[in-house]
Amino acid sequence: MEPFTTLTGLVAPLDRVNVDTDQIVPKQFLKTIHRSGLKEGLFYDWRRKPDGSPEPEIFLNQSRYQAATILLTRDNFGCGSSREHAPWALLDHGFRCLIAPSFADIFYNNCFLNGILPVVLKAEEVQALFQAVSTQEGYQLTVDLAAQTVTTPEGIRYRFDVDPFRKDCLLKGLDSIRLSLQHEAAISAYEARRTAEAPWLFPEA
């Protein structure tokens, strides 16, 4: 997992509340266990009109947001099923940070496990950012995880809270596997001791 330290990036707006994981990546894209290629399914049902033509209102179909790495959205983002494909699809598209007034709990946890920083700001702060994004093309923010701040081009700084353990893992790029492997020596020593103590449990050793 790539560490997250400081990100300065283009902001894309998704002005909808209660965006569930089936809207983030529909069920037909859940057949794979690979994390790449899922960007094709990101907000798939919203990207086209009933006649199949591109929906111009969705940011994915607007050239000004094609290089966005920060997604600005509304309350309860990521609600619904616990599918981990949702953060995979967002990450595959290039999003490293999500900003909203609130997130669904399971989705929020899955973001940290996959290298995405979900930032919770006050509703009025999010509203101010939406206004800025809509009026300024190429609008960027700087997100500093160590300082726990989001800074605008005008120098306005918003602070956010984050669990210290999650923060440390994300700063170091530690997913669950890499976190466990930090104790590889102790794990190997335990396996060797148990093999000697109870060899019948390890017939292939």
C-alpha positions in Angstrom: 0.0 0.0 0.0 1.4 3.4 -1.0 1.9 5.7 2.0 -0.2 8.8 2.4 1.7 11.9 3.7 0.8 15.1 1.9 -1.4 15.4 -1.2 -2.0 18.5 -3.3 -4.6 17.6 -5.9 -7.5 18.6 -8.1 -10.9 18.4 -6.5 -13.9 16.7 -8.1 -17.4 17.4 -6.7 -20.1 14.8 -6.2 -23.0 16.7 -4.7 -25.2 13.9 -3.5 -26.0 12.5 0.0 -26.3 8.8 0.9 -24.2 7.5 -1.9 -24.2 3.8 -1.4 -21.5 1.3 -2.5 -23.7 -0.2 -5.2 -23.7 3.3 -6.8 -20.0 3.6 -6.4 -19.4 0.3 -8.1 -22.4 -1.8 -9.2 -22.7 -5.5 -8.5 -21.7 -6.7 -12.0 -18.2 -5.5 -11.4 -17.7 -7.6 -8.2 -16.7 -10.8 -10.0 -13.0 -9.9 -9.8 -10.6 -10.1 -6.9 -8.1 -7.9 -8.7 -7.9 -4.2 -7.7 -7.1 -2.9 -11.1 -9.6 -2.2 -13.9 -12.4 -1.3 -11.5 -12.4 2.4 -12.5 -14.5 1.3 -15.5 -17.3 0.5 -13.1 -17.0 3.7 -11.0 -20.4 5.3 -10.8 -21.3 3.3 -13.8 -25.1 3.8 -13.7 -24.7 7.5 -13.3 -22.4 8.0 -16.2 -25.0 7.5 -19.0 -28.5 8.7 -19.7 -31.2 6.1 -20.5 -30.4 6.4 -24.2 -26.8 5.5 -23.6 -25.3 9.0 -24.2 -23.0 10.5 -21.6 -24.5 12.2 -18.6 -22.9 15.7 -18.6 -23.7 16.4 -14.9 -21.5 13.7 -13.5 -17.9 14.8 -12.9 -16.5 11.7 -14.6 -17.8 13.1 -18.0 -16.3 16.5 -17.5 -12.8 17.2 -18.9 -12.0 19.7 -16.1 -12.1 16.9 -13.5 -10.3 14.1 -15.3 -7.1 14.4 -13.2 -8.8 14.7 -9.9 -7.3 13.0 -6.9 -9.6 14.4 -4.2 -13.4 13.7 -4.2 -15.6 16.1 -2.4 -19.0 14.8 -1.5 -21.9 14.9 1.1 -23.2 13.1 4.1 -23.1 9.3 4.6 -20.9 8.5 1.7 -20.3 4.8 1.2 -23.4 3.5 2.9 -25.0 0.1 1.9 -23.1 -3.2 1.6 -19.6 -3.6 2.8 -18.0 -4.4 -0.6 -14.3 -3.5 -0.6 -14.5 -3.1 -4.3 -15.9 0.4 -3.7 -12.7 1.9 -2.3 -10.8 -0.2 -4.9 -12.7 1.5 -7.7 -12.1 4.9 -6.3 -8.4 4.2 -5.9 -8.1 2.7 -9.3 -9.5 6.0 -10.8 -6.9 7.9 -8.9 -8.6 9.2 -5.8 -6.4 9.2 -2.7 -8.6 11.4 -0.5 -12.3 11.8 0.1 -13.8 14.7 1.9 -17.4 14.7 3.3 -19.3 15.6 6.5 -19.7 11.9 7.3 -19.0 8.4 6.0 -20.6 5.0 6.5 -18.5 3.2 9.2 -17.5 0.0 7.2 -16.6 2.0 4.1 -14.6 4.5 6.2 -12.6 1.6 7.7 -12.0 0.0 4.3 -10.6 3.3 2.9 -7.8 3.3 5.4 -7.0 -0.4 4.7 -6.6 0.5 1.0 -4.6 3.6 1.1 -7.4 6.2 0.9 -7.7 9.0 3.4 -11.4 9.8 4.3 -11.5 13.3 5.8 -14.5 14.4 7.9 -15.1 18.2 7.9 -18.0 20.2 9.2 -21.0 20.6 6.9 -20.4 24.3 6.5 -16.8 23.7 5.6 -17.8 21.2 3.0 -20.3 23.6 1.6 -17.7 26.4 1.3 -15.5 24.0 -0.7 -18.3 23.0 -3.0 -18.9 26.7 -3.7 -15.2 27.2 -4.4 -14.9 24.1 -6.7 -18.0 25.2 -8.7 -16.6 28.7 -9.4 -12.9 28.1 -9.8 -11.8 25.7 -12.6 -8.7 23.7 -11.6 -9.4 24.1 -7.9 -6.9 22.3 -5.7 -6.5 21.5 -2.1 -3.6 20.4 0.0 -4.2 17.6 2.5 -1.6 17.0 5.1 -2.1 13.9 7.1 0.6 14.5 9.7 -0.7 17.9 10.5 -4.4 16.8 10.0 -5.2 19.8 7.9 -6.9 20.6 4.6 -5.6 23.9 3.1 -7.2 25.9 0.4 -5.4 28.0 -2.3 -6.4 31.1 -0.3 -4.7 29.8 2.8 -7.8 28.8 4.7 -6.9 25.7 6.9 -9.5 23.2 8.1 -8.5 20.7 10.7 -9.8 17.1 10.9 -9.6 14.2 13.4 -8.2 10.8 12.7 -7.5 7.8 14.8 -3.8 7.7 15.7 -3.3 4.0 14.8 -5.0 4.5 11.4 -3.0 7.6 10.8 0.3 5.9 11.6 -0.5 2.9 9.3 -1.5 5.2 6.4 1.6 7.4 6.9 3.8 4.3 6.7 1.8 2.5 4.0 0.9 -0.4 6.2 -2.0 -2.5 5.2 -3.1 -5.5 7.4 -0.6 -7.9 5.8 2.4 -5.6 6.0 1.4 -4.7 9.6 1.4 -8.4 10.5 4.8 -8.9 8.7 6.4 -6.4 11.1 6.2 -9.3 13.6 7.6 -11.9 11.1 10.5 -12.9 13.4 8.2 -13.6 16.3 5.8 -15.5 14.1 8.5 -17.7 12.7 9.9 -18.3 16.2 6.5 -19.4 17.4 5.9 -21.7 14.5 9.3 -23.4 15.0 8.6 -23.8 18.8 5.2 -25.3 18.2 6.5 -27.7 15.5 9.1 -29.0 18.0 6.5 -29.2 20.8 3.7 -30.9 18.8 5.2 -32.4 15.6 2.0 -34.4 15.0 0.2 -31.1 14.3 2.6 -30.3 11.4 3.0 -33.6 9.4 4.4 -31.7 6.4 7.1 -29.9 8.4 
